[in-house]
Amino acid sequence: MEDKFQSVRGIIVKDNKVLLMHRKKDGEEYWVFPGGHTEEGETPEETLKREIWEEVSLNITRIGKIHPFRHQNGIECFFECEVEEGEPKIHTSGNKKNTDNDWYNPEWVELSKAKKLENLYPQPITLKFLELYENK
């Protein structure tokens, strides 16, 4: 069976901060890199651009190195990338409705704090992320 891209995530670091989605779902609070699932006919890069726009209302200005993460359902791609200037916020086209028990919010997090988050998922990519940016 051939692996296929299931989803993409952006690793966006600027001014010693990383852009993360702070999430609460089903009683669990956690952090993830912004991104989402591919749609039929999209390349991973197209998905990344669309998902970053929907989740943080910023356009990608540069896509860099890719870090594929293979799991049971296919491949999730993590891209190092840069975004335009501006304050991240959930785009209205993303149809994201927040409630007390199910919400998410894009936030710039200091690298030193992000490196200590035990609930930054997925853990294998988190370890790679730590290696990439621990000396920056």
Backbone bond lengths (Angstrom), bond angles and torsions (degrees), N, CA, C in turn:
res aa  C-N    CA-C-N  psi(-1)  N-CA   C-N-CA  omega(-1)  CA-C   N-CA-C  phi
1 M - - - 1.450 - - 1.524 109.42 -
2 E 1.300 116.78 131.41 1.466 121.39 -178.50 1.525 110.33 -81.39
3 D 1.337 115.17 135.03 1.462 119.44 176.18 1.508 109.63 -69.25
4 K 1.322 116.43 146.19 1.453 119.89 175.27 1.523 108.68 -131.85
5 F 1.321 114.53 157.36 1.445 119.93 179.36 1.521 108.53 -74.04
6 Q 1.316 116.41 124.16 1.454 121.70 178.55 1.522 111.34 -95.03
7 S 1.321 115.55 -41.97 1.458 119.64 -176.98 1.522 109.83 -158.02
8 V 1.329 114.06 166.90 1.457 120.79 178.94 1.520 109.05 -132.86
9 R 1.325 115.84 155.33 1.461 123.31 178.07 1.517 108.64 -138.05
10 G 1.324 116.50 149.58 1.450 121.35 177.63 1.520 111.42 -107.81
11 I 1.327 116.18 129.39 1.467 121.81 171.84 1.526 105.09 -98.23
12 I 1.332 115.54 105.88 1.459 122.06 -173.30 1.521 108.67 -117.75
13 V 1.328 116.48 110.89 1.464 122.07 -178.52 1.514 108.75 -118.45
14 K 1.337 115.65 132.12 1.462 121.05 -178.88 1.523 108.28 -153.26
15 D 1.331 116.19 133.74 1.470 121.43 177.14 1.522 112.12 51.84
16 N 1.325 116.49 43.75 1.453 123.04 177.08 1.531 113.25 65.31
17 K 1.351 115.63 24.25 1.461 121.32 177.06 1.521 108.67 -131.14
18 V 1.341 115.66 153.34 1.462 121.48 176.50 1.522 107.76 -117.06
19 L 1.336 115.55 141.76 1.452 120.92 178.94 1.531 108.58 -87.79
20 L 1.330 115.31 119.49 1.461 121.84 -178.40 1.521 110.08 -127.93
21 M 1.324 115.06 157.35 1.460 121.22 171.55 1.527 107.25 -98.01
22 H 1.322 115.90 118.46 1.459 122.78 175.71 1.527 105.83 -87.90
23 R 1.321 117.46 123.78 1.467 121.16 -167.78 1.517 110.93 -132.14
24 K 1.322 115.13 143.18 1.458 121.16 168.57 1.520 106.66 -130.20
25 K 1.335 115.71 125.15 1.460 121.15 -178.75 1.518 108.95 -149.47
26 D 1.309 116.44 132.62 1.468 121.88 178.10 1.524 112.05 52.37
27 G 1.332 116.83 39.42 1.455 121.41 176.95 1.515 115.33 82.11
28 E 1.310 117.75 -3.43 1.471 121.15 -179.79 1.525 109.62 -106.96
29 E 1.326 115.74 132.13 1.461 121.25 176.16 1.519 108.11 -106.29
30 Y 1.346 115.93 131.61 1.459 119.90 -176.23 1.524 109.83 -157.02
31 W 1.340 115.50 179.23 1.461 123.80 -178.88 1.521 108.40 -127.64
32 V 1.337 116.27 144.63 1.465 121.67 174.15 1.523 108.33 -142.50
33 F 1.318 115.89 160.66 1.450 120.81 171.93 1.534 107.72 -73.56
34 P 1.329 119.76 144.17 1.458 120.69 -179.65 1.526 111.60 -65.48
35 G 1.316 115.73 147.35 1.451 121.48 179.77 1.511 110.47 154.24
36 G 1.325 116.54 -165.49 1.454 119.47 -179.37 1.514 112.58 178.21
37 H 1.324 114.57 -166.76 1.462 122.42 -173.84 1.525 112.89 -81.33
38 T 1.327 114.21 146.83 1.452 120.60 177.45 1.530 109.87 -74.73
39 E 1.316 115.33 148.86 1.455 121.42 173.92 1.516 108.62 -104.43
40 E 1.300 116.99 159.15 1.462 123.02 -178.16 1.526 110.91 -50.63
41 G 1.329 116.50 126.46 1.450 122.06 175.47 1.520 115.39 85.62
42 E 1.331 118.61 -4.29 1.465 121.10 -179.78 1.523 111.14 -84.88
43 T 1.315 115.52 144.53 1.457 119.92 168.81 1.527 107.24 -81.79
44 P 1.328 118.65 163.02 1.462 119.66 176.20 1.532 112.61 -57.69
45 E 1.342 116.65 -37.52 1.465 120.07 179.90 1.532 111.47 -66.76
46 E 1.327 116.98 -39.98 1.466 120.69 177.27 1.528 110.74 -64.29
47 T 1.321 115.61 -42.17 1.468 120.13 177.56 1.516 110.52 -61.24
48 L 1.323 116.56 -44.13 1.459 120.56 -179.41 1.525 110.93 -59.25
49 K 1.323 117.03 -47.90 1.465 120.93 -179.82 1.530 111.02 -60.14
50 R 1.328 117.04 -44.84 1.467 120.82 -179.20 1.528 111.19 -65.89
51 E 1.319 116.24 -46.63 1.467 119.94 -176.89 1.526 112.43 -67.38
52 I 1.320 117.56 -39.51 1.470 119.61 178.30 1.533 108.94 -63.74
53 W 1.335 117.04 -40.98 1.468 119.64 177.62 1.535 110.42 -62.03
54 E 1.332 117.02 -46.74 1.464 120.42 -178.37 1.529 112.45 -65.40
55 E 1.318 116.92 -37.71 1.459 119.56 -174.09 1.520 114.26 -87.67
56 V 1.328 118.46 -31.15 1.475 118.81 -175.60 1.523 113.95 -130.83
57 S 1.339 117.61 3.06 1.480 123.19 177.51 1.521 113.42 57.04
58 L 1.321 116.70 33.85 1.457 121.28 177.18 1.522 108.95 -128.15
59 N 1.328 115.79 144.70 1.456 120.61 176.04 1.522 110.21 -88.73
60 I 1.316 115.53 144.56 1.458 121.39 175.70 1.524 108.40 -77.89
61 T 1.329 116.05 132.30 1.463 120.61 178.25 1.530 111.87 -103.48
62 R 1.333 117.14 -19.57 1.467 120.47 178.47 1.514 109.14 -156.59
63 I 1.339 115.58 133.91 1.459 121.36 173.78 1.509 107.15 -111.02
64 G 1.321 116.32 126.05 1.455 121.95 -177.53 1.519 112.30 -109.97
65 K 1.295 115.24 -139.42 1.462 123.32 -173.78 1.524 111.91 -60.14
66 I 1.328 114.64 142.99 1.457 122.16 178.71 1.527 109.50 -104.92
67 H 1.333 115.29 142.68 1.470 122.18 177.23 1.523 107.24 -126.83
68 P 1.348 117.90 96.97 1.467 119.18 179.49 1.521 110.99 -75.39
69 F 1.318 115.62 142.37 1.467 122.46 177.71 1.527 107.00 -125.57
70 R 1.318 115.75 111.13 1.464 121.65 -177.00 1.535 109.17 -87.15
71 H 1.329 115.32 131.21 1.460 120.29 175.57 1.522 108.95 -139.82
72 Q 1.316 117.60 -176.06 1.466 121.18 -171.23 1.522 114.30 -61.88
73 N 1.323 118.61 -25.14 1.461 120.75 -177.66 1.528 113.84 -99.55
74 G 1.302 118.53 2.28 1.458 120.86 -179.22 1.510 111.38 137.97
75 I 1.332 115.86 -140.99 1.461 120.90 -176.56 1.520 109.41 -124.63
76 E 1.323 115.40 131.55 1.459 121.74 171.85 1.521 105.94 -105.82
77 C 1.326 116.66 127.17 1.457 121.22 -176.98 1.524 110.56 -101.98
78 F 1.304 115.96 129.20 1.457 122.39 175.14 1.520 107.49 -108.72
79 F 1.328 116.26 122.13 1.454 122.89 -177.99 1.518 109.96 -110.10
80 E 1.326 116.71 133.20 1.456 119.71 166.50 1.518 105.30 -75.69
81 C 1.326 118.22 130.08 1.454 119.72 -178.94 1.524 111.09 -151.77
82 E 1.323 114.14 168.79 1.465 121.55 177.62 1.513 107.82 -123.59
83 V 1.343 115.63 150.19 1.458 120.92 179.47 1.517 109.82 -123.26
84 E 1.339 114.93 162.59 1.456 121.32 178.08 1.528 110.65 -64.66
85 E 1.321 115.20 166.46 1.457 120.94 175.96 1.526 109.31 -65.44
86 G 1.307 116.50 151.26 1.454 120.73 177.19 1.502 110.79 140.82
87 E 1.309 115.15 168.15 1.450 121.29 -179.69 1.529 109.01 -94.76
88 P 1.339 117.98 126.56 1.463 119.25 -178.93 1.531 111.62 -68.49
89 K 1.324 114.74 139.39 1.468 121.35 174.57 1.516 107.63 -156.57
90 I 1.312 116.99 154.94 1.453 121.10 179.68 1.518 108.33 -67.96
91 H 1.315 116.39 128.11 1.456 122.01 -178.42 1.530 109.47 -75.21
92 T 1.306 116.10 143.80 1.466 120.48 -178.63 1.525 112.34 -62.16
93 S 1.342 118.27 -27.73 1.465 120.23 179.44 1.521 111.96 -73.46
94 G 1.322 116.71 -12.49 1.458 120.31 179.96 1.509 113.43 -75.19
95 N 1.343 118.00 -10.48 1.463 122.60 179.16 1.521 112.58 51.81
96 K 1.297 117.23 40.96 1.453 121.02 -178.54 1.526 109.24 -94.49
97 K 1.312 116.36 115.84 1.454 121.11 179.63 1.518 108.42 -107.09
98 N 1.299 116.01 122.70 1.454 120.99 179.74 1.523 110.62 -95.96
99 T 1.329 115.70 137.20 1.451 122.61 171.76 1.519 107.21 -126.11
100 D 1.315 118.04 176.17 1.463 120.84 179.42 1.524 112.28 -61.21
101 N 1.318 117.32 -30.97 1.468 121.03 -175.68 1.524 114.12 -104.92
102 D 1.318 117.34 -4.72 1.466 120.48 -177.87 1.531 107.73 -148.26
103 W 1.318 116.71 100.77 1.462 120.64 -177.26 1.525 110.59 -150.88
104 Y 1.306 114.62 163.16 1.458 120.29 168.77 1.509 109.42 -153.50
105 N 1.328 113.12 155.56 1.444 120.47 -174.30 1.525 109.17 -149.78
106 P 1.339 118.55 130.48 1.468 119.45 175.83 1.528 109.84 -74.80
107 E 1.330 116.78 135.00 1.456 121.09 -178.27 1.530 110.41 -143.05
108 W 1.341 115.76 138.81 1.460 120.83 169.94 1.524 106.66 -80.51
109 V 1.320 116.95 127.02 1.465 122.72 -177.41 1.527 108.18 -121.30
110 E 1.329 116.22 130.60 1.468 120.61 176.25 1.528 109.07 -53.26
111 L 1.333 116.47 136.33 1.468 120.26 179.75 1.528 111.62 -54.80
112 S 1.325 116.76 -41.03 1.464 119.42 -179.04 1.528 111.06 -61.46
113 K 1.332 117.95 -35.32 1.467 121.35 177.67 1.526 110.33 -75.28
114 A 1.337 116.69 -43.56 1.467 121.03 -178.67 1.528 111.34 -58.92
115 K 1.326 116.31 -37.88 1.460 120.44 -179.19 1.518 112.23 -65.05
116 K 1.325 117.28 -19.60 1.462 121.59 -178.40 1.524 113.29 -99.64
117 L 1.327 117.59 -4.36 1.458 120.31 -178.92 1.531 110.30 -70.55
118 E 1.315 116.28 119.57 1.466 120.27 178.12 1.521 111.23 -81.60
119 N 1.326 116.64 -16.80 1.458 120.46 -178.40 1.531 111.93 -111.38
120 L 1.341 115.61 40.27 1.464 122.69 171.86 1.522 106.42 -100.50
121 Y 1.330 116.59 114.41 1.457 121.43 -171.83 1.528 111.88 -111.39
122 P 1.341 116.11 155.25 1.462 129.30 -6.71 1.525 110.86 -79.55
123 Q 1.302 115.82 147.85 1.457 121.08 -175.05 1.533 114.34 -57.86
124 P 1.348 121.14 -41.28 1.480 118.36 179.69 1.524 112.89 -59.00
125 I 1.334 117.47 -39.34 1.460 120.21 178.87 1.516 109.95 -73.25
126 T 1.314 116.73 -34.22 1.462 120.22 176.90 1.520 110.04 -57.81
127 L 1.327 116.85 -43.12 1.469 120.29 178.72 1.525 110.99 -62.83
128 K 1.331 116.96 -41.58 1.467 120.97 177.65 1.529 109.63 -64.61
129 F 1.319 116.32 -42.25 1.460 121.80 177.48 1.523 110.48 -57.70
130 L 1.308 116.62 -45.76 1.467 120.31 179.67 1.520 111.46 -60.38
131 E 1.317 116.02 -42.39 1.460 120.19 178.39 1.528 111.27 -62.84
132 L 1.323 117.06 -41.71 1.464 121.32 -177.48 1.524 112.82 -63.71
133 Y 1.318 116.07 -39.30 1.460 119.01 -169.07 1.535 115.06 -113.00
134 E 1.329 118.30 4.13 1.463 118.66 -176.83 1.516 112.75 -66.18
135 N 1.322 118.95 -25.32 1.465 121.08 -178.92 1.524 112.60 -105.70
136 K 1.301 117.88 10.35 1.481 120.28 -178.87 1.506 110.01 -95.22
